[in-house]
Amino acid sequence: MSLTDLFSTIDKNPFKNSCPPPFTRQKRDMITLTKTDHQWGASKRPLDPPRLTTAWLSLEDPLMVIAGANYRSTEVRDKSFALQEEALSVLRGNRKLTKAKMGDALSSMKPNEDQTKVIARILLALKHVQTVCYNEEKKTVWTMPEDLRAWSTSLRTIWIDSRAEHFLDFSDSPPLVLGLWLSEREDEGWTVDWPVSEETYEDMKRIALEKGLTVRPLEGTKPKKDDFARVLGRHYAIQHLA
């Protein structure tokens, strides 16, 4: 075929002035991150890289949701390093946040759940950000602060799965009421780490009777102090979270 014939064929093509949109790596990453599933009424969004710090930065920086992988990785690396420097400077003398624990958690390429809890503790102490971390397979949940009686509805909260692969985005939906959500999970067989009451045994028996609370000990035994402490601790936490 001559060049004249080739150009003639091109001119006859009705789509000669059209071309498919370029599918770049950045565009693929944007599509992946903005793909929306739903869970408990919220948008469930993937995290890349899979870390609690990625979820935290997604609350701080809208570009984290739409930018490419290189931007996200760089931001997570740089902000994790800055967070580590700040933590080492400010959080001294904390047995749960030793220099080694903080360094290992913030420098890990894929933090495990214990390291994620360390990062959650750092974010609460330095950035006043709370965390709810859930494991659907094991039906467990932990929170930061760990004592639910210290929970504050005025602070921002990150809801994240235990592998740090997804977080819940409530920007288009009302946030969950933590006390109600925990009670619903408990009804489904989840393990919830409720706080325990610290009154005396006699006071706890009196308060439980006044509030009409049922204390269920092991079969064939009488209610003990620990039984009352758990029941009242749960009651106080749910009241606080309502």
N, C-alpha and C positions, 0 to 999 in steps of 0.2 A: 504494500500500500504506500502510495506517495504521500508527501506531507500535505499536498492539496486535498487528497481524499480524506486524510486524517482530520484536518481542520473542518472539512465539510461535515463529517460525521459528528464531530463535537458540536457544531452549530445546530445540528438537528436534535440534540439531546435536550429535553425540556427541563432538566435539572442542572444544566451547565453552570448556572450561577449560584447553585446551592452547594453546601458542604456540611457534613455532620459536625456537631460541636466537638471540640477537642476534649478527650477524656484523660485528663492529667492525673498524676498521683495525688495532687492536692485536692482535685475535685472528687476523686474517689474517697479520700479521707473525709471530706466534708459530708458526702452522702452517708457514709458509714456512721459518723458521729451524730448526724441530725435525724437518723432513722428513729422513729418513735414507736415504742411499745408502751403499754400502760400497766400499772400495778397499783392497787389500793387507791385508784383515782388519780394517780400522778403519772407524768410522763417518765418512762424508764429509759435512761440514756446510757449508752456505752461510755466507758472511760479508756482513753488511750493517751499516755501509758496508764496501766491499771494500778492506780495509787490513790490514797485518800487525798494527797496534796493536789492531784489533778482535779478532784471534785471541788476542793476548796478554791482553787484558782478559777474554776468554771463559774463560781459564784462571784468572784472578784472581777473577772475579765471576760466580757462577752465574746472576744475573739477566740477564746479557748474552745468554743463550741463550733465555730465555723472555719477556723484556720486549719492549715495543713499539719501533718505529723511533725515536721521539722520545728515549726513554731511551738507546738505543744511540748515536745520533748525538751526544747531549749528552755522554755519557761519553767517547766517542772524542775529541771536540773538546777537552774539558777536560783529559783525561789526556794527550793529545798536547801541549797547551800546557805542562802541568806537566813533562812529560818533556823538552821543549825547554829550559825554564828550568834544569832540573837538569843537562842535558847541557852547556849553555853555561857553567855554573858549574864543573862537574867535569872535563869532557873538553877540556882546553886543550892546544894544541900538538900535536894529532894531525892529520897531513896528510890522512888519509883521512876525518876528521870535522871539516871546517872549519865555521865559523859559518854560512856561506852554504848549504853542503850539508845540514846538519842542519835549518836553518830551512825550506828548500825541501821537504825530504822529509816533515817532520812537519806542515807546513801545507798540503800538496797535497791536493786533494779526492779525487784518484785517483792515488796514486803509481805511477810506472812501475817497472820491475824494478830499475833502478839505484838509485832512491830507496828501494825496499823493502830493498835490500841495506844502504843507509845506516842505515835504521831497525833492521835486524837487528844491525848492528854496535853501535848505541846500546844496544839491549836486552841484548846480551851484556855490554857494559862496565858498565852501570849495574844491571841486574836479574838478571844471571847466567842468562839464558835463551838457549838455542841455537836455531838455525833450520835446517830442511831445506826448500829451495825447489825444486820440480820443475816441469818443462815437458814435458807428455806429447806435445805436437805436435812440438817440436824435439828431444825425447829428450835433454834436458840437465838437470843438477842442480847446484846450488851449496849450500854449507853455510856456516854461521857458528858456530864459527870456521872460517876457510877451510882452514887446515892441519888435516887430519883427525887428525894425531898429537896435537893439543891437545884432542880431543873428550873429554867426560866423561860417563859414564853416570849420574853423580849429579846432573846438572843437568836441569832441565825443558827440553823440546824442543818447538818449534812446527813442525809439518809443514804446509806451505802450498803452493798452486799458484802459478805465476809471475804470474798476474793478481790474486792475493790475493782470489779469489772463493770459495774453499773452503779448509777446513783439516781435518786428520784428527784425529778424537777417539778416543783410546785408553782412555777411562774404562771401557769394557765389554770390552776386549780387551787382551792383552799387547802392550806396545810392540814395534815392529820392531827387529831387530838391524841397526844401520846398515851394518856391514861386509858382512853377508850380502845385505842389500837392494841395496846398491850393486853388488855382484858380479852379482846377478841382472839388474839393469838393464843392466849392461855387456854381459852375454851377449845381451841383446835389442837391442844396438846403441846404447845410450845413451852419451853422452860424460860421463865422470867426471873431475873435476879432482883426480887423485891428487897427493900431495906427491912431491917428488924427494929422493933420498938425497944426502947431502952428504959422503960419505967420498971418499978419493982413488980414482983410477981403479984402481990395483992392489988396494986394499982391497976395492973393490966387486966386482972380478972374483973375488977369493978368496972373499968371502962368498956370492956367487951360486953358485959351484961347491960350496961346503960345504952350502948349503941346497937344492941341486938345482934352482935356478931357471933357466928357459929364457929367454934374451934373443933376441928376434927383431928384427934390424935390417931396413932396407929391402933388397929383393931385390938380390942381386949385390954387397952391401957387407958389411964386417965390423962387428961390434958396436962402437959408440963409447961414450965415457963417458956421454953423455946417455941412451943406450939402457939402460945398466946403472942409471943414476940413477932412471929412471922405473920400471923393474921392481922395484928394491929399495924405492923409496918406496912403491909400491903394496903390496908385501909387508909392510912395517912398519906401514902404515896399517891393513890388514886384521887383522894381529895385534893391534894396539892396540884395534880396535873389536870384537873377538870377545868 
